[in-house]
Amino acid sequence: MVILPDFNEILSSLRGAWRLFLRDERGYEYFNTSIGGFWRSFAVVILIFPLYFIAFQAEQQIMRSAAEDAAIIVGDASFSSVALALLIDWFAYPAIMALLARMFNLTGRYVPYIIAYNWTALLLMALLTPAFLLFLGGVIAPGTAMGINFTLTIFVLYIHWYIAFSALKISGIQASAFVAIDLLLSLTINLAIQRLAG
């Protein structure tokens, strides 16, 4: 069984993700929604890790810079702990959504939703990376990088909302609830891993 997507599947999936960014529901047509395509979408995390490392390095420097300006001391997180949190979160949210999909009679739309969710994560990270690279290269100041990061984070939440809304065919309020669950889960996992690592 092939567990890694090939180049054509990656390209097609990224096209689908881009169309969803543009609020074009035809983007779902570009995803491989078979069971094999579903499991391969989880391998996207392998492609995300290098971009995540760049984001981690930039965020650590931004926090240190902000701490120096405020004359406070912050502890450095290790990339291994942050990467572990990402990996746990990567599988935890789909697992919880599988339960919620059963509860709310959404099982028929669960697979396309998770596939779109996983692939758009890669494109979202790709959009975040240039600002981090510009900061690490000394081109933009920490404050500017933080502003760009905050703006793009709002966009990430919106995209997660739109995918839940359009893929699951639910109300805007329900989609907002799922985004809130996703966000709270990520924060909880990250805090738990950081405490264990500390």
Summary of the structure (lengths in Angstrom):
residues: 198
radius of gyration: 17.6
end to end distance: 39.3
largest distance: 54.4
contacts: 597
relative contact order: 0.14
helix: 82%
strand: 0%
